[in-house]
Amino acid sequence: MLDNVYLSHPSPAAAGKRGRPSNRYAIELDGKPCGWLTDLAGAAAAGELGSSAGRFEELTIRCWPAMPRGFFQWVLRSFAPEPEASDGLLVLADDSDRELSRLRWLGGVVTEFVTTAIDASSPENAKLAVKFTPRLSQRGEALGPELGPAAGDTRRPVPGVMPELQIDGLEEVCSHIKRFEGLVVRQRIRRTTGDRGLVCEREAPGIYTSPLVLTLPEAKGQGFRRWLEACEAGKSNGRTATLMLGAPSVGFTIALQGVRPVRIDDVAAIDSDDPRRRDLRVELRARDVVFALAPGK
């Protein structure tokens, strides 16, 4: 999924001790600071944010999950029934917030949203990847010696937390999840000219969502086994599952609708060397997906 060559390779920091160098790229969307990224892929020249002028077929950015509200609003707009584009700016900065170069784009629409695998033992290592296609992009020189305070104040990453999964009737069971595998939500976008000018439209067959795969202790997962048996017997319809990522104050949620378990495997416990301890690896598939944010400003 992230096979492109990255423009930088920040030195890994100890868990729970990410400092200012953890984020290298300040991002603005529609003129407002929207946090910092860890790295990006898709630009043509190492050390620069893109070529001198031209078009990007796609650009991939990565970040910690606890991004500001404005960043996730871009994701929501992109995956709306009528996808909306946003103009943006990426600024490469050194560890003292001094600008090195910048990349501006017009009409960027998110086409893919990806989470990495997330373990309860080390949630601070989780990242998000967002792939988008701008209509136009252009590199420019740094405009000032340092970024403004609004951008600098948000550079230090917020500590990572385990995602919160809620499934109808399995609320208590979900509190014991040890690990989430990576999740992919993808769409294909085409741009057309209509009465409103250049607009974005989602191509058929709609939004693709990979299975949601989770691991929990065998003793705590019997509710999933009963649910799978009911589905196989035709006695259960799909349920709703909500996965909240990042900062609770932002409340960015992936709402999976028509969810059904399709496979449950008995595996060795991921946090024990004792072969007698077992986990359940549960694979869930959803019919539809929507993004949401907690009410707020």
The 8 nearest C-alpha neighbors of each residue, nearest first, counted from 0:
[[1, 2, 3, 113, 128, 183, 59, 130],
 [2, 0, 3, 59, 40, 128, 4, 5],
 [1, 3, 0, 4, 5, 40, 41, 59],
 [4, 2, 1, 40, 5, 41, 0, 59],
 [5, 3, 40, 6, 2, 41, 1, 39],
 [6, 4, 40, 7, 39, 3, 38, 8],
 [5, 7, 45, 46, 40, 39, 4, 8],
 [8, 6, 5, 9, 38, 46, 45, 39],
 [7, 9, 10, 5, 6, 38, 11, 37],
 [10, 8, 7, 11, 21, 20, 37, 38],
 [9, 11, 8, 12, 21, 20, 7, 13],
 [12, 10, 9, 13, 21, 17, 8, 14],
 [13, 11, 17, 10, 14, 16, 21, 18],
 [12, 14, 16, 15, 17, 11, 18, 124],
 [13, 15, 16, 12, 123, 17, 124, 121],
 [14, 16, 17, 13, 123, 158, 159, 12],
 [17, 15, 13, 14, 18, 12, 158, 123],
 [18, 16, 12, 21, 15, 13, 156, 19],
 [17, 19, 20, 21, 155, 16, 156, 12],
 [18, 20, 155, 21, 154, 22, 94, 17],
 [21, 19, 22, 94, 18, 23, 9, 17],
 [22, 20, 19, 18, 17, 37, 9, 23],
 [23, 21, 37, 36, 20, 35, 24, 19],
 [24, 22, 37, 92, 91, 36, 20, 21],
 [25, 23, 91, 36, 90, 35, 22, 92],
 [24, 26, 35, 90, 89, 34, 36, 91],
 [27, 25, 89, 33, 88, 35, 34, 32],
 [26, 28, 32, 88, 31, 33, 87, 30],
 [29, 27, 87, 30, 31, 86, 33, 85],
 [28, 30, 86, 31, 87, 85, 27, 88],
 [29, 31, 28, 27, 32, 87, 86, 88],
 [30, 32, 27, 28, 29, 33, 69, 26],
 [33, 31, 27, 150, 34, 26, 28, 149],
 [34, 32, 27, 70, 26, 69, 67, 31],
 [33, 35, 153, 26, 25, 32, 67, 66],
 [36, 34, 25, 24, 22, 26, 154, 37],
 [37, 35, 62, 24, 22, 38, 61, 23],
 [36, 38, 22, 62, 23, 61, 21, 24],
 [39, 37, 61, 36, 60, 7, 5, 23],
 [38, 40, 60, 59, 5, 61, 6, 41],
 [41, 39, 5, 59, 3, 42, 58, 4],
 [40, 42, 58, 59, 3, 43, 57, 39],
 [43, 41, 49, 40, 44, 48, 50, 58],
 [42, 44, 49, 50, 41, 45, 47, 48],
 [45, 43, 47, 42, 46, 49, 50, 48],
 [46, 44, 6, 47, 43, 42, 7, 5],
 [45, 47, 6, 44, 48, 7, 49, 100],
 [48, 46, 45, 44, 49, 100, 6, 50],
 [47, 49, 102, 101, 42, 138, 100, 46],
 [48, 50, 42, 43, 47, 138, 44, 102],
 [49, 51, 52, 43, 138, 44, 137, 48],
 [52, 50, 138, 137, 49, 53, 139, 136],
 [53, 51, 137, 50, 138, 136, 54, 49],
 [52, 54, 136, 137, 135, 55, 50, 51],
 [55, 53, 135, 136, 56, 134, 52, 133],
 [56, 54, 57, 133, 132, 136, 58, 53],
 [55, 57, 132, 54, 58, 133, 134, 131],
 [58, 56, 132, 55, 131, 130, 41, 59],
 [57, 59, 41, 131, 130, 40, 132, 60],
 [60, 58, 130, 40, 39, 129, 41, 131],
 [59, 61, 39, 129, 128, 38, 130, 40],
 [62, 60, 128, 38, 127, 37, 36, 39],
 [63, 61, 36, 37, 127, 126, 64, 128],
 [62, 64, 126, 65, 127, 66, 125, 156],
 [65, 63, 245, 66, 126, 127, 62, 244],
 [66, 64, 245, 246, 63, 157, 67, 159],
 [65, 67, 64, 34, 70, 63, 68, 245],
 [68, 66, 69, 70, 33, 34, 65, 249],
 [67, 69, 71, 70, 249, 72, 66, 33],
 [68, 70, 72, 71, 67, 33, 73, 28],
 [71, 69, 33, 73, 72, 68, 67, 66],
 [72, 70, 74, 73, 68, 69, 75, 251],
 [71, 73, 75, 69, 74, 70, 76, 68],
 [72, 74, 76, 71, 75, 70, 77, 69],
 [75, 73, 71, 77, 72, 76, 109, 78],
 [76, 74, 72, 78, 73, 77, 290, 79],
 [77, 75, 73, 79, 83, 74, 78, 82],
 [76, 78, 82, 74, 83, 109, 108, 75],
 [77, 79, 75, 76, 82, 74, 80, 109],
 [78, 80, 82, 76, 81, 77, 75, 83],
 [81, 79, 82, 78, 201, 200, 77, 76],
 [80, 82, 79, 83, 200, 199, 201, 78],
 [83, 81, 77, 79, 78, 199, 76, 80],
 [82, 84, 77, 76, 81, 199, 108, 85],
 [85, 83, 106, 108, 107, 77, 82, 86],
 [86, 84, 107, 106, 29, 87, 28, 108],
 [87, 85, 105, 29, 106, 104, 28, 107],
 [88, 86, 28, 104, 27, 29, 103, 85],
 [87, 89, 103, 27, 102, 26, 104, 90],
 [90, 88, 26, 102, 101, 25, 24, 103],
 [89, 91, 101, 25, 24, 100, 92, 102],
 [90, 92, 24, 100, 99, 23, 101, 98],
 [93, 91, 98, 97, 96, 99, 23, 24],
 [92, 94, 95, 97, 96, 98, 23, 91],
 [93, 95, 20, 96, 19, 92, 97, 23],
 [94, 96, 93, 97, 92, 145, 19, 98],
 [97, 95, 92, 145, 93, 94, 146, 98],
 [98, 96, 145, 92, 144, 95, 93, 146],
 [97, 99, 92, 141, 145, 144, 100, 91],
 [98, 100, 92, 91, 141, 97, 93, 101],
 [101, 99, 141, 140, 91, 90, 98, 139],
 [100, 102, 90, 139, 89, 138, 91, 48],
 [101, 103, 138, 89, 48, 88, 137, 139],
 [102, 104, 88, 137, 136, 87, 138, 89],
 [105, 103, 136, 87, 135, 86, 133, 88],
 [104, 106, 86, 135, 134, 107, 133, 136],
 [105, 107, 84, 134, 133, 85, 86, 108],
 [106, 108, 133, 84, 85, 132, 105, 86],
 [109, 107, 84, 131, 77, 132, 110, 133],
 [108, 110, 131, 77, 130, 111, 74, 132],
 [109, 111, 186, 131, 185, 130, 187, 108],
 [112, 110, 185, 130, 184, 129, 109, 186],
 [111, 113, 129, 184, 183, 128, 185, 130],
 [114, 112, 183, 128, 182, 127, 129, 184],
 [113, 115, 127, 181, 182, 126, 128, 116],
 [116, 114, 181, 126, 125, 117, 127, 113],
 [115, 117, 180, 181, 179, 114, 125, 118],
 [116, 118, 179, 125, 178, 122, 115, 180],
 [119, 117, 178, 120, 121, 122, 177, 179],
 [118, 120, 177, 121, 122, 161, 178, 117],
 [119, 121, 118, 122, 177, 178, 270, 117],
 [120, 122, 123, 118, 119, 124, 117, 14],
 [123, 121, 124, 160, 161, 159, 118, 119],
 [122, 124, 159, 121, 125, 158, 15, 14],
 [125, 123, 122, 121, 126, 14, 159, 117],
 [126, 124, 117, 123, 122, 115, 116, 63],
 [127, 125, 63, 115, 62, 64, 114, 124],
 [126, 128, 114, 62, 61, 113, 64, 63],
 [127, 129, 61, 113, 60, 112, 114, 62],
 [128, 130, 112, 60, 59, 111, 61, 113],
 [129, 131, 59, 111, 58, 110, 109, 60],
 [132, 130, 109, 110, 108, 57, 58, 107],
 [131, 133, 57, 107, 108, 56, 58, 55],
 [134, 132, 107, 106, 135, 105, 104, 55],
 [133, 135, 106, 105, 107, 132, 54, 136],
 [136, 134, 54, 105, 133, 104, 53, 55],
 [137, 135, 104, 54, 103, 53, 105, 52],
 [138, 136, 52, 103, 102, 51, 53, 104],
 [137, 139, 102, 51, 49, 101, 50, 48],
 [138, 140, 101, 102, 100, 137, 141, 51],
 [139, 141, 100, 101, 142, 138, 99, 102],
 [140, 142, 100, 98, 99, 143, 101, 139],
 [143, 141, 140, 144, 98, 100, 139, 101],
 [142, 144, 145, 141, 98, 146, 97, 99],
 [143, 145, 97, 98, 146, 142, 141, 96],
 [146, 144, 97, 96, 143, 98, 147, 95],
 [145, 147, 96, 97, 150, 151, 98, 148],
 [146, 148, 149, 150, 151, 145, 96, 152],
 [147, 149, 151, 150, 152, 146, 153, 145],
 [150, 148, 147, 152, 151, 32, 153, 146],
 [151, 149, 148, 152, 147, 32, 153, 146],
 [150, 152, 148, 154, 153, 149, 147, 146],
 [151, 153, 150, 149, 154, 148, 155, 147],
 [154, 152, 151, 150, 155, 34, 149, 35],
 [153, 155, 151, 152, 35, 156, 19, 22],
 [154, 156, 19, 153, 18, 157, 17, 22],
 [157, 155, 154, 158, 17, 63, 65, 153],
 [156, 158, 65, 159, 155, 246, 63, 66],
 [159, 157, 156, 123, 160, 15, 65, 17],
 [158, 160, 123, 122, 157, 161, 65, 245],
 [161, 159, 122, 162, 123, 158, 245, 246],
 [160, 162, 122, 119, 163, 159, 117, 118],
 [163, 161, 244, 243, 160, 164, 242, 245],
 [162, 164, 243, 242, 161, 165, 244, 174],
 [165, 163, 242, 241, 173, 162, 243, 166],
 [164, 166, 241, 170, 240, 173, 242, 163],
 [167, 165, 240, 169, 170, 239, 168, 241],
 [168, 166, 169, 239, 238, 170, 165, 240],
 [167, 169, 170, 166, 171, 165, 222, 172],
 [170, 168, 172, 166, 167, 171, 173, 222],
 [169, 171, 173, 165, 172, 166, 168, 167],
 [172, 170, 174, 173, 169, 175, 168, 165],
 [173, 171, 169, 174, 170, 175, 219, 220],
 [172, 174, 175, 170, 171, 176, 164, 169],
 [173, 175, 171, 172, 176, 170, 164, 163],
 [176, 174, 173, 172, 215, 177, 219, 216],
 [177, 175, 215, 173, 174, 214, 178, 213],
 [178, 176, 119, 215, 214, 118, 175, 179],
 [177, 179, 118, 214, 213, 117, 176, 119],
 [178, 180, 213, 117, 116, 212, 181, 118],
 [181, 179, 116, 212, 213, 117, 182, 178],
 [180, 182, 116, 115, 114, 179, 183, 113],
 [183, 181, 114, 113, 209, 211, 180, 184],
 [184, 182, 113, 209, 208, 112, 185, 114],
 [185, 183, 208, 112, 111, 207, 113, 209],
 [186, 184, 111, 207, 110, 206, 183, 112],
 [185, 187, 206, 110, 207, 205, 111, 188],
 [188, 186, 202, 201, 110, 189, 185, 205],
 [189, 187, 201, 200, 202, 199, 186, 190],
 [188, 190, 200, 199, 201, 191, 202, 187],
 [191, 189, 199, 198, 200, 197, 188, 192],
 [190, 192, 198, 197, 199, 193, 189, 200],
 [191, 193, 197, 196, 198, 190, 194, 195],
 [194, 192, 196, 195, 197, 191, 198, 190],
 [193, 195, 196, 192, 197, 198, 191, 199],
 [196, 194, 193, 197, 198, 192, 191, 199],
 [195, 197, 193, 192, 194, 198, 191, 199],
 [196, 198, 192, 191, 193, 190, 195, 199],
 [199, 197, 191, 190, 192, 196, 200, 193],
 [200, 198, 190, 82, 189, 191, 188, 83],
 [201, 199, 189, 188, 190, 82, 202, 81],
 [202, 200, 188, 187, 189, 205, 203, 199],
 [201, 203, 187, 188, 205, 204, 200, 189],
 [204, 202, 205, 201, 187, 206, 186, 188],
 [203, 205, 202, 206, 207, 201, 186, 187],
 [206, 204, 203, 202, 186, 201, 207, 187],
 [205, 207, 186, 185, 208, 204, 184, 288],
 [206, 208, 185, 184, 186, 205, 209, 183],
 [209, 207, 184, 183, 185, 206, 210, 288],
 [208, 210, 183, 182, 211, 184, 207, 284],
 [211, 209, 284, 283, 212, 282, 208, 182],
 [210, 212, 283, 282, 182, 284, 209, 213],
 [213, 211, 282, 180, 281, 179, 210, 283],
 [212, 214, 179, 281, 178, 280, 180, 211],
 [213, 215, 280, 178, 177, 279, 176, 281],
 [214, 216, 176, 177, 279, 278, 175, 217],
 [217, 215, 278, 219, 218, 279, 220, 277],
 [216, 218, 278, 279, 220, 219, 277, 215],
 [217, 219, 216, 220, 221, 278, 277, 215],
 [220, 218, 216, 217, 221, 172, 215, 175],
 [221, 219, 217, 222, 223, 218, 216, 215],
 [220, 222, 224, 223, 219, 225, 218, 217],
 [221, 223, 225, 220, 224, 226, 169, 172],
 [222, 224, 226, 221, 225, 220, 227, 260],
 [225, 223, 221, 227, 226, 222, 228, 220],
 [226, 224, 228, 222, 227, 223, 229, 221],
 [225, 227, 223, 229, 224, 228, 222, 230],
 [226, 228, 230, 224, 229, 225, 260, 223],
 [229, 227, 225, 231, 226, 230, 232, 224],
 [228, 230, 234, 232, 226, 235, 227, 231],
 [231, 229, 235, 233, 227, 232, 228, 234],
 [230, 232, 228, 233, 229, 227, 234, 235],
 [233, 231, 229, 230, 234, 228, 235, 227],
 [234, 232, 230, 231, 235, 229, 236, 228],
 [233, 235, 229, 232, 230, 236, 231, 228],
 [236, 234, 230, 229, 233, 237, 226, 232],
 [237, 235, 238, 230, 234, 257, 259, 233],
 [236, 238, 257, 258, 259, 235, 239, 256],
 [239, 237, 258, 257, 167, 256, 236, 240],
 [238, 240, 256, 255, 166, 258, 257, 167],
 [239, 241, 166, 255, 165, 254, 256, 238],
 [242, 240, 254, 165, 253, 164, 255, 252],
 [241, 243, 164, 253, 252, 163, 254, 244],
 [242, 244, 252, 163, 162, 251, 250, 253],
 [245, 243, 162, 251, 252, 64, 242, 246],
 [246, 244, 65, 64, 247, 251, 66, 160],
 [245, 247, 65, 248, 249, 250, 244, 66],
 [248, 246, 250, 249, 245, 244, 251, 243],
 [247, 249, 246, 250, 293, 245, 251, 295],
 [250, 248, 247, 246, 68, 251, 293, 292],
 [249, 251, 293, 247, 292, 248, 252, 243],
 [252, 250, 292, 243, 244, 249, 291, 293],
 [253, 251, 243, 291, 242, 290, 254, 250],
 [252, 254, 290, 242, 241, 289, 255, 243],
 [255, 253, 241, 289, 288, 240, 290, 252],
 [256, 254, 288, 240, 285, 239, 287, 241],
 [257, 255, 239, 287, 258, 285, 286, 288],
 [256, 258, 237, 286, 238, 285, 239, 259],
 [257, 259, 285, 237, 238, 256, 284, 239],
 [258, 260, 237, 283, 284, 261, 285, 257],
 [261, 259, 283, 227, 282, 262, 284, 258],
 [262, 260, 282, 283, 259, 284, 227, 263],
 [261, 263, 282, 260, 281, 264, 283, 227],
 [262, 264, 281, 280, 282, 279, 265, 261],
 [265, 263, 280, 279, 266, 281, 262, 278],
 [264, 266, 279, 278, 280, 277, 263, 267],
 [267, 265, 278, 277, 279, 264, 268, 280],
 [266, 268, 277, 278, 269, 274, 276, 265],
 [269, 267, 277, 278, 276, 270, 271, 266],
 [268, 270, 271, 267, 278, 272, 266, 277],
 [269, 271, 268, 272, 120, 177, 267, 273],
 [272, 270, 273, 268, 269, 276, 274, 267],
 [273, 271, 274, 270, 268, 269, 276, 267],
 [272, 274, 275, 271, 276, 268, 267, 277],
 [275, 273, 276, 272, 267, 277, 268, 271],
 [274, 276, 273, 277, 267, 268, 272, 271],
 [277, 275, 274, 268, 273, 267, 278, 271],
 [276, 278, 268, 267, 217, 266, 275, 216],
 [279, 277, 216, 217, 268, 266, 215, 267],
 [278, 280, 265, 217, 215, 214, 264, 266],
 [279, 281, 214, 264, 263, 213, 265, 278],
 [280, 282, 263, 213, 212, 262, 279, 214],
 [283, 281, 212, 262, 260, 261, 211, 210],
 [284, 282, 260, 211, 210, 259, 261, 212],
 [285, 283, 210, 258, 259, 211, 260, 282],
 [284, 286, 258, 257, 287, 256, 255, 259],
 [285, 287, 257, 256, 258, 284, 288, 255],
 [288, 286, 256, 285, 255, 257, 289, 206],
 [287, 289, 255, 254, 256, 253, 290, 286],
 [290, 288, 254, 253, 291, 255, 287, 78],
 [291, 289, 253, 252, 75, 254, 288, 292],
 [290, 292, 252, 251, 253, 289, 293, 75],
 [293, 291, 251, 250, 252, 294, 249, 290],
 [292, 294, 250, 249, 295, 251, 291, 248],
 [295, 293, 292, 296, 250, 249, 291, 248],
 [296, 294, 293, 249, 292, 248, 68, 250],
 [295, 294, 68, 293, 249, 69, 292, 248]]
